[in-house]
Amino acid sequence: IIFSLFSPSATMGKIRKGIVRKWVDDRGFGFITPDERNEEDVFVHRTEIRSDGRANPALAEGDPVEYEVSPDGDRTRAINVTGPDGAPITRVSTGVSSGRPERRGGGGDCFSCGRPGHIA
């Protein structure tokens, strides 16, 4: 059986519960530790978080969540991620990266080291 992200078979399934083990806010992904024993941590991306409509939804380490799983190669990933009892996630990211390296210096300072007097 081939699963598609848009097919009902990929999104329908058992609602699972877990705790966010790790969240990388500026990259928009993390891992959920399932409540069920002997299951591996599940990858989650911010695009699968069901929010209350705010842009850039985010999770935090220790948040309780509910989710479904979808195959992703030889692993699984979390989809339709909500808070407890299906509640929307209200937290938003504070560190969404623009994809460009952060500039350490200001004004005419060096792009590499941040010190004034030269531009490298």
URKAVEN-V317212 format. One record per pair of residues at least 4 apart in sequence whose C-alpha atoms are under 6 Angstrom apart, sorted by sequence separation. I is the first residue (numbers start at 1). J is the second residue. D is the distance in whole Angstrom. If there is no record, write none. Layout:
BEGIN
<<I/J/D> <I/J/D>>
END
This chain:
BEGIN
<<8/12/6> <24/28/6> <72/76/5> <82/86/5> <83/87/5> <105/109/5> <110/114/5> <5/10/6> <24/29/6> <71/76/4> <82/87/6> <83/88/6> <109/114/5> <110/115/5> <23/29/6> <24/30/6> <70/76/5> <82/88/5> <83/89/6> <109/115/5> <3/10/6> <23/30/4> <70/77/5> <82/89/6> <109/116/4> <22/30/5> <33/41/5> <69/77/5> <110/118/6> <22/31/5> <32/41/5> <69/78/5> <105/114/4> <110/119/4> <21/31/6> <32/42/5> <68/78/6> <69/79/6> <104/114/5> <110/120/6> <20/31/6> <21/32/5> <31/42/5> <67/78/6> <68/79/5> <20/32/4> <21/33/6> <31/43/5> <67/79/6> <19/32/5> <30/43/6> <31/44/6> <67/80/5> <19/33/5> <30/44/5> <67/81/4> <18/33/5> <29/44/6> <66/81/6> <18/34/4> <29/45/4> <66/82/5> <17/34/6> <18/35/5> <28/45/6> <29/46/6> <65/82/6> <66/83/6> <17/35/6> <28/46/5> <65/83/5> <66/84/6> <65/84/6> <48/79/5> <50/81/6> <48/80/5> <49/81/5> <50/82/6> <44/77/6> <48/81/6> <58/91/6> <43/77/5> <44/78/5> <57/91/6> <58/92/5> <42/77/5> <57/92/4> <58/93/5> <52/88/5> <56/92/6> <57/93/6> <23/60/6> <51/88/5> <56/93/6> <23/61/6> <50/88/6> <51/89/4> <22/61/5> <51/90/6> <21/61/5> <20/61/5> <20/62/5> <19/62/6> <20/63/5> <19/63/6> <19/64/5> <18/64/6> <19/65/6> <18/65/5> <17/65/6> <17/66/4> <16/66/5> <16/67/5> <15/67/6> <16/68/6> <15/68/5> <10/70/6> <26/95/5> <25/95/6> <26/96/5> <26/97/5>>
END
